Amino acid sequence: MKFCNQCGQGNEEEADFCIQCGTKLGAEGEAPAGGAPPPPPGVAAPPTPGYTAPVQQPTGFPPPPGTYQAPPPGTYQAPPPGLPIARPKPNDGSAIASLIMGIAAFLVCPLLLGVLAVVFGYIGKRNIEDSGGTLGGESFAVAGIILGWINIAIFAIIAIIVLVVRLAV
């Protein structure tokens, strides 16, 4: 076992660089920094003052974020993989159309656009449910349905008021 002159870490005999700090390992007979001879085989080297041993990760798991150490000079090692990029689901076009028509119904053609908002909203919800989770936008469809029904109700109330006033005159 070779011991690092820099940190005192025990390394395999064939290792050229320390597995702890990456320092090039010298000959086996060299003493670590401080002048003390290396400990006999099978005995761990005492830690240097101010040194804290790293927490060993279980094998098979990636290292925790922020703990990447550069490989020893002259070797290449790919950096650990980052988090996967989550891409948002595409929204259903009918759901978006439902929301737009539900909003526009407050400005122009409340009955026509209100009915279309409800129809497109239900079509959008069905498309989203049938997609198996590949489409998003259910909240757009629900909002369009609600706005469409509100516009239909407002139109119906105004129509009843106009009819009552016409009959009363």
Secondary structure, 3 states (H helix, E strand, C coil): CEECCCCCCEECCCCCECCCCCCECCCCCCCCCCCCCCCCCCCCCCCCCCCCCCCCCCCCCCCCCCCCCCCCCCCCCCCCCCCCCCCCCCECHHHHHHHHHHHHCCCCCHHHHHHHHHHHHHHHHHHHHHCCCCCECHHHHHHHHHHHHHHHHHHHHHHHHHHHHHHHC
